Amino acid sequence: MALAGLYRRILPSPPAIEFPSPEGKQLFTEALAGGTAEGFFKLISYYQTQSEPAYCGLATLAMVLNALAIDPGKIWKGPWRWFDDSMLDCCEPLEKIKSQGVTFGKVACLAVCNGAQVEPFRTDQSSLDDFRKRVISCTSSEDCHLIVSYNRAVFKQTGTGHFSPIGGYHAGKDMVLILDVARFKYPPHWVPLSLLWDAMNTIDKDTGHHRGFMVISRLQKATSVLYTVSCRHEGWNAVAKYLTEDVPLLFTSKNLNDVDDVLCVVFRLAPSNLRDFIQWVAEVRRQDDGGTVLSEEEKGRLALKEEVLKQIRETELFKHVTRYLAFESSLCKNLAPSGYKDGLADIAANVCCQGAKLLTGKIRSANGLCCKDMIVKLLKAESKEAVTVVSGTVITDGTEQMVDMLIPSSQTEPSCFCDFDQNSCCGIHPSIGDGLTVLLFSLPQDTWLGLKEEKLQAEMKGLTSVDSLPTLLQEEVLHLQRQLSFVKADLNMPPSSS
């Protein structure tokens, strides 16, 4: 039986000019001389072909993250930490992306999750002139790179939605160099910038949104040291919709008198998997011989987590949240959002299994891992109080490995409103009270506009204001707000195929 197969495509020219052609080489030489191909060499050093037909967004992002020299903090293969498109699954399961592609918003969210600074622009939020300015800025520097989401049909190419990075700009011809990650299909090519704008300025029929571009750069300092939005689990969209759309509407339909009434509306009616939507980022490590010494980096990261936790618990909003949770607990309410039943050992078992997958490079498999013998112990750090560590034995493919989870501690004095369950607010690790407080800070300020009582509306705005927060906590909240904005952009929208 014959088996059909395709070997590349003929690049439609015009409008595109193939990069290795004489004209393409001349364009590049002139762009290089003009200083608008500075980012090319970093990108070309990490140029890769998408490993699946629908992985264009993942391959593009992996290429850019590597070009920016961002440490993924997890192993690719063997001992090597390296971004590969098959590793970018924190916002969407790979199997789903493989069959359906990935949305513009999810690519932006993936970039944030993996340590990059992201500025996304859909074409209805930007202009041709602004796009040109940002192309010139990025191609004139090695510090940022530009990813475009466009419709191939505008270039007379086969296919529809596609992602790729921009590798250069020719000012005289007003053309951009697209480093197409589908190298099995088309080579890198130059296209008129205005035509690329037209290709981006199209509606993705699967999402109903305009396509666009995003500027990716390195963060100057670490963010999300304690909390992150998780939009990978199946119910993330229901939670996001509830928080960003349903809650403001609920306020308009109810007569609320005080902050406790507001919290009751927000948390009592929330989807049961609200607890999965915001998660604390745990520090995991493979045990060394003896396992008794913390590195300077580990101590530094723990100190940041502890400081964020301390700052959360010093806010007035945290006091309101914990008082509300204590009241609900006293009434024996079985509230899904506040019903954390996980003990520290249970949390650690799950985190240590995740950590073992990262440390051993087995990130593609969710099976074959078993945690046992979870033990809470203390490690002495120089000139500091003892650090809490949960150690466990993880069995991976029949091989045992010891994994530690380092626990941030809060120096805040225990509160009588916090001791109502085993995951209490005064515990040694982030609690439901901490998480819900940060989540409330992360909601847009217009969330409270639906409150009928003006005094209560002003009080909620004041309690959730980011401007008055300490710098470290403010950065944490702003990071979560950016993630929520990307998630909101894709609400109720199925992924588009690349």
N, C-alpha and C positions, 0 to 999 in steps of 0.2 A: 504494500500500500504506500502511496506517495504521501509525504508529509510537507505541508506548505511552510515556507519560511521567508523572512524578509531580511535583507542586508542593507541597512541604512536607507536614506532617502536622498534624492537630488534636491539640493537647497535652492528654492526659488530665488533667482537673482536676475533682475531686481525683484523686490526691493532690497534684499540682503546682499551683503558682500562677504564672501567666505574669508575668514581670517588669514589662512595661509596662502591666499591668492596674491599675485603681485600687487594688485590694488589694495588688498587688505593689509599687506605688509607695509605699504607706503603710508596708509592711514595710521598704522600703529607707530611707525617711526616718527611721524609728525606729531602725533598725540604725546609721545614720550618726550619729544623735544619741547613741547608746549607745557609739560608738567602735569598733564591730566591722564597719566597712566601709572601713577605712583603706586596705587594699590594692586596693580596687575601682578606683580612678581610674588607678592604674598599669596594671592589667590591661586595663581598658576602652580605654586609649590604644593598646594593641597587640592588641586583640581581632581574631582572624582566623577565617576559615572554612577548615576542612581542604580541601586541594585535591584529595584523592582519598577515595573512600568508606572506605578502610581506613587513612587517615592521621590518625585522631583522636589517637593518642598523640603523633605527631610535631607536629601543629598545636598541641596543648596545651603541649608542651614549648617549642616556638618562641615561643609567646605569653609564657610565663613567663620564659624567658631574656631576651627583649626587655624585659619589664617590670622585670627586675632590672638592666638596663643592662649586661649582660655583652657585651663585645666579642667577636664570633665569630672575629676574626683572619683572616677570609677574605671575599672579595667576594661580594655577592649579585648585583648587576647594576651595570654601569658602575663607578664608583669606590666604591660604597656597600657598607659592611659591615653586614649585617643578617641576623637569623635568619629563615629561611623553612622550612616543613616539608620542602621538596624538597632542603634542604641537610644534613639529619640522616641521613647514611648511613655514619657511621664504625663502627657496630656491626652493621649489617645492610644488604645491598644493597636499594636502593629498590624494584627490581622485585619482590623477594621480599615486602617489606612491602606493596606495592600489591596483591598477590594473596592474601596470607595474614595480613596484620596484623602487629602487633608485641607482644611479651610485656611483662609488668610489669617483669621483670628487665632487659630490653633498654632500656626507657625510662629506668630508673634509670642504666644504664650509659651511655646517650647523654648524660644530664645531666652525669655526671662527665666524660666525654670532652670536653664543650663548656664546661668551666670552672665548673661549679656545685657547691655542697655539697649532698649528698643524704642524707636520712634516710628509707629505705623501711620501711613497716610493712604486712605482710599481716595480715588480721584475726585469724588464729590466733596472731599474735605481739603482739597489742595487745588493747584492750578498748574498749567504747563510751565509757566515761568518759575514757579517755586520748585517744581520737579527738576528743571534744568539747573537751578542754583544748587540743589542738593546733589545732583549728579557731579557737578563740577567740584563741589566741596569734597565729596567722598573719593573721587578719582584723583584728586590732588593730594591725597593723604594716605598713609598706611594705617591710620587709627580708626577708620570706619569703613564699612562696605555697604553697598546698596543692593537689596533683593527686590526683584520685580515680579509681580503676578499679572499675567497677561493672557490674551486670547491669541493663539497661534494663527488662527484663520486670517487675521488682519495682515499677516506677512505672507499669505498664500501657502502657509505650511499646513501639513495635516495635523489633526488633533485640535483640542480646544484649550482649556485652562492649563497653564504651565507656570512653574517657578524657575528662576535662574538668577545668578548674580551678575552685576555689571562690572566689567573689567577695565573699561577705559572710555574716554570721551575725546572726540575730535572737534575742536571749537570751530574751525573753518568750515567744515562740512556739516556741523551740528549732528554728528552721528555718535552712537554708543556701541560699545562692544559687549555683546551678550555671550557669556561663557556658558553655553547650553550644557546642562548636566545630563541631558539625554544624548550622550555622545554616540550611542549606538544608532541614533536617528539622524541628527544634524551636527555638523562641526561648529565651533565658535564662529560667530558672524557679526558684522557691523550692520546696523539698521538706522534709519533716520530717527532722531530723538522724538520728533513730533509724531511719527508713525507709531513708535513705541507707546507714547502717551495715548494715542487712539486705541491701541491694543489693550492698554490697562483700563481705559475709560469705557469699559464694557460691563454689562451685568452678568454675573455668574448666575445662570438660570436655576441652579440647584440651591443657592442661598438667597437670591434676591438682592444681594449686595454688589456694589461696585468693586472691581479689582483695584489694585494699587501698588504701592511700594513701601518698603520699610528700611530705615537706616539702622544698622547694627554696629555697636561699638562695645568696647570693654567698660565694665563698671570700674570706677576709680577706687571703690572700697566694697567690701562684702556686704550684701544685703540678705534678707530672709535668713538671718542667723537662727531664728527660732521657729517662725511659722511660714507656711506656704499654702496656697490654694491648690487643692487636688481636684482636677477636672477629668481624671482618668476613669473613675468608677462610673458605672452605668447611670446612676441617679443624679450625676452632677448637674445636668441641665434643669432638672426639676427644682433642685435647691437654688440654683442661680436665678431661675425665673421667680421663685418665691421671694427671694431677698430683694431683687431689683424691680419687680413688677407688682407682685401680689401684696407685699407689705405696705407700700404707699397707698394702694387702693383700700386695704383694710382700715387704715387710719381714717380715711374719709368717710367710712360707713359706721364708725363707732364714736361714742362719746367717752373720751378718756380723761381722767382727772390728774393722774400723777405718773411718775416714771415707772413705778411698779406695774401700772396698767399697760404702759407701752411695752415693757419687757414681756408681759404676759401674752400680748398679741403677737409679738415677734417670735417667741420661742414655743409657746404652747401649740400653735397651729403649724409649726414648721414640719417639713418632711422628716421622716424618721432617720434619714441618712445625713442630716445636717452635720453630725459629728465627723463624717468622713470628708466633708467639704473643706475644712480647714484642719491642717495637721501640723504637729510640731516636728521639726527636723532634728533627728537624733544623730549623735556622733557615734559611729561604729568603727571598730578597728580589729585587726587580727592580733591575737595575743602573741607577744614576743616571749622569749625564754624568761620565765619568771613573771612577766606581765605586771611589773610593779612600778614602772617609770613612765611618766607622762612627758611627751615632747613639748617643747615650747609652743609649737603650733596648736597642739591639742589643748594646752592650758589657756592659750589665747582665745581660742574659739569657745571654750567653756565659759571663760570670763565674760565674753560678749553675750552669750545666751543668758547667763545669770543676771547680767545688768539689764537686759531687755525684760526679763521676768520680774525683776525688782521694780522697774519703772512701770510696768503694767499694774502691779499691785499697789502702787502709790497713787493711782488715779482715782478720782471720785467715781468714775464710771464702774470701775472694778468693784467698789464698795456696794454700789447699787445692784450689780449683777450677782454678787455672792449673797447679798441679803435676800434677793428674789429667789435664788436657788435654795437657800436654807428654808425659806417659807414653804416652797413647793415640796421640799423633802419632808417637812414636818406634817404636811397634809397627806403624805404617802402617795403623792401623785406619781404615776408611771409615765413621766414625760420622756419621749424619745431623745430630744436634744440634750436633756440634763441627766439622762439615765446611764451614765458611764459605769459599766460593770467591770471594766478591765482593771485587774490589779497590775502592779508594776511588773511582775514577772510575766504576765500575759502580754503586756505591751512589748516588753523586752524580747520575748520569744519571737514575736512577729518581726520586730526591727532587726534582731540578730539574723534571722533567716534572710531578710532583705539584704543585710550587710554581707552575709556569706555569699550571696549570689553576685554582688558587686565585687567583692574581694577575690573571688575565684573566677570571675569573668563569665559566669553562667547566668547572664542577665536575660537570656531569651526563654528560659524555662521557669515556669512557676511551680513545677512539680519536682519530686525527688529530694526535697529538703525536709528535715525533721529536727526540731529543737528539743533538747532535754537538759535536765540538770541545771536549771536557771538558778544562779546564786547571787545574792546581793552582798557586796563587800565594799570596803573602803580602801582607797589608795592614797598614800601620803604624798602630797605635793610640797615642794620646797617653799618654806615661808608662808604656807597657806593651810587652811583647814583641809581635812581629808576630803577627797573627791569620791562621790558615790559611783560605783560601777556595778552593772549587772552582767555577769558572765554566764555563758551557756555553751553547751556542746552542740554543734550543728553537724548533722550527717548529710553529706552531699555525695550522691552516687556511691554510697558505701564507705566513704572516707570521712573520718571525724575531724572536725576543726573547732578550735576554741575561739569564740568571738566575744568581744566586750562591747557594751553600750555604756557610754559615759553620760551621767545624769546631771543636768544643770540644777543647782539649788538656789532657793530664794532666801535672802536674809531677812525678809519681812516677818514681823512678829505674827504668830498664828492669831486668827480671828475666830470669835465664837460663832461666826456665821459660816465658817469654812470646814467644820469638822463633822459633816453629816454623811460622808461616805468614804470609801477607801481611796478614792481618787480626789480627795478633798483639796480645797484651795490652799491649804497650808502644807501640802505635801512636798516632797523633795523634787518632784518633777512637774512640768506644766499640767495644769488641771483643766477641767471643763470650764471653770470660771475664767481662767486666763484666756482660753481660746474664744469663748463667747465675747469677752471684752474686746479683744483685738478685732473680731469679726464686726462688731458694732462700730468701732472706729473706722473700719474700712468701707462702710456703706457711704454712698454719696450723700452730701448734705441735703440735697433736695428730697431725700427719703422722708424727712420729717415735715415737709410742707403740707402734707395732708392732715396733720393734727389740727383739730378745730380750735382748741384752746391756745391762743397766742402765747400765753405765758409758758405753757408746757412745751410748745414748739421751740421757743427760745431756750428753754432749759435743756432740751435734748440736743439742740445745736451746740450749746456750750459744752455739754458733757462729752460730745463726740468730736469736738473741734480738734483738728490735727495741729493747728498753728501753735498751740500752747504746750505741746508735748515736748519732752526732752529729745534732743537730736537723734539719738540712737533708736528710740521707739518711733519717732516720727518717720525715719527712713524705713523702718520695718512696715509701718502702716501704709506709707506711700507705695512701697513695693507691692503689697497686697492689693491696693487700689488699682494699680496698673494691671495686675493679673485679672481682677474682676472686670475691668473695662474690656479686656480682650475676650473674656468668657462671655460677657453680655452681648458682644457684637455677633456672636455665633448662636445665640439662643434660638431654639426651635428650628435651626437650619441644618439639614443634612449635609455632610461633607461633599465637596465638589471633586470630581475626578480630575486628575492631572494628566 
